[in-house]
């Protein structure tokens, strides 16, 4: 019988969460209930929110009999000792078109400011703030930390769920990725999608429509996507701190410095790009997305 390879022991693990909004709360709760860390440090721009989130998450840990310390920190620099930091801040702005790009101007100063305050922090940053691919690049421009954007991870999970539902197969039977940007232009890697390790014919147009409609549908009902982003973050966190191995679709820099969703292979906390085989059309889509994200980044003007 083949034994599973034991992963290296990396504890103690401390996860920092910046942002006490709905996504920050969901991420904190996911980390606590998963017993992923020994400690969670939370920070928000409003100290009353920070203290409330820490207390609520500590109660969650107690009810689940989980030995995790949850602390509120008043200043972001108190997160310097964290194993990994999740950034899910959001500026106050209106978004009538339900577009992730709407936060570009509003969120950019917050992200750049955080990076400058944590300029000496050199451990992984997991970016959730939208537009996540541009915000990942912006943070990296002001920091030496390795930055990973979580958008393509959520899109890939949604895609696999839609394929499983369409074909009537277990979710575990589906392997597939969505790469590029976390928006309507995302590249669905249909060419490399496998079900029970076999290629399948997919109604890509219909699945794309469902994928694009997913966030607006959720937002229309409960105002904000929460648990999906938190779950995508949790899956990535397990790999980033070395507690699990496998693939995650995360935004990392291309040779041009553009942050773009790629499939990464993780082993013992280290990662490298392990891109699925793309069709000519899919590669062209990914190249066009890179050019568009480069142009979007050039539109960022910080005060």
Secondary structure as the mmCIF struct_conf table of DSSP 4:
data_model
#
loop_
_struct_conf.conf_type_id
_struct_conf.id
_struct_conf.beg_label_comp_id
_struct_conf.beg_label_asym_id
_struct_conf.beg_label_seq_id
_struct_conf.end_label_comp_id
_struct_conf.end_label_asym_id
_struct_conf.end_label_seq_id
HELX_LH_PP_P HELX_LH_PP_P1 UNK A 2 UNK A 9
BEND BEND1 UNK A 12 UNK A 12
STRN STRN1 UNK A 14 UNK A 18
BEND BEND2 UNK A 21 UNK A 21
HELX_RH_AL_P HELX_RH_AL_P1 UNK A 22 UNK A 33
TURN_TY1_P TURN_TY1_P1 UNK A 34 UNK A 35
BEND BEND3 UNK A 38 UNK A 38
STRN STRN2 UNK A 39 UNK A 43
BEND BEND4 UNK A 45 UNK A 46
HELX_RH_AL_P HELX_RH_AL_P2 UNK A 47 UNK A 63
TURN_TY1_P TURN_TY1_P2 UNK A 64 UNK A 65
STRN STRN3 UNK A 69 UNK A 72
BEND BEND5 UNK A 74 UNK A 75
HELX_RH_3T_P HELX_RH_3T_P1 UNK A 76 UNK A 79
TURN_TY1_P TURN_TY1_P3 UNK A 80 UNK A 81
BEND BEND6 UNK A 83 UNK A 83
STRN STRN4 UNK A 84 UNK A 87
TURN_TY1_P TURN_TY1_P4 UNK A 96 UNK A 97
HELX_RH_3T_P HELX_RH_3T_P2 UNK A 100 UNK A 103
HELX_RH_AL_P HELX_RH_AL_P3 UNK A 104 UNK A 117
TURN_TY1_P TURN_TY1_P5 UNK A 118 UNK A 120
BEND BEND7 UNK A 123 UNK A 123
STRN STRN5 UNK A 124 UNK A 127
BEND BEND8 UNK A 129 UNK A 131
HELX_RH_AL_P HELX_RH_AL_P4 UNK A 132 UNK A 141
TURN_TY1_P TURN_TY1_P6 UNK A 142 UNK A 142
BEND BEND9 UNK A 144 UNK A 145
STRN STRN6 UNK A 147 UNK A 149
HELX_RH_AL_P HELX_RH_AL_P5 UNK A 151 UNK A 167
TURN_TY1_P TURN_TY1_P7 UNK A 168 UNK A 168
HELX_RH_3T_P HELX_RH_3T_P3 UNK A 171 UNK A 173
STRN STRN7 UNK A 174 UNK A 175
STRN STRN8 UNK A 178 UNK A 179
STRN STRN9 UNK A 180 UNK A 180
BEND BEND10 UNK A 182 UNK A 183
TURN_TY1_P TURN_TY1_P8 UNK A 184 UNK A 185
STRN STRN10 UNK A 187 UNK A 188
HELX_RH_3T_P HELX_RH_3T_P4 UNK A 190 UNK A 192
STRN STRN11 UNK A 194 UNK A 195
TURN_TY1_P TURN_TY1_P9 UNK A 196 UNK A 197
STRN STRN12 UNK A 198 UNK A 199
HELX_RH_AL_P HELX_RH_AL_P6 UNK A 204 UNK A 222
BEND BEND11 UNK A 223 UNK A 224
HELX_RH_AL_P HELX_RH_AL_P7 UNK A 227 UNK A 240
TURN_TY1_P TURN_TY1_P10 UNK A 241 UNK A 242
BEND BEND12 UNK A 243 UNK A 243
STRN STRN13 UNK A 246 UNK A 253
TURN_TY1_P TURN_TY1_P11 UNK A 255 UNK A 256
BEND BEND13 UNK A 257 UNK A 257
STRN STRN14 UNK A 259 UNK A 267
TURN_TY1_P TURN_TY1_P12 UNK A 268 UNK A 269
STRN STRN15 UNK A 270 UNK A 273
HELX_LH_PP_P HELX_LH_PP_P2 UNK A 275 UNK A 277
HELX_RH_AL_P HELX_RH_AL_P8 UNK A 280 UNK A 298
TURN_TY1_P TURN_TY1_P13 UNK A 299 UNK A 299
#
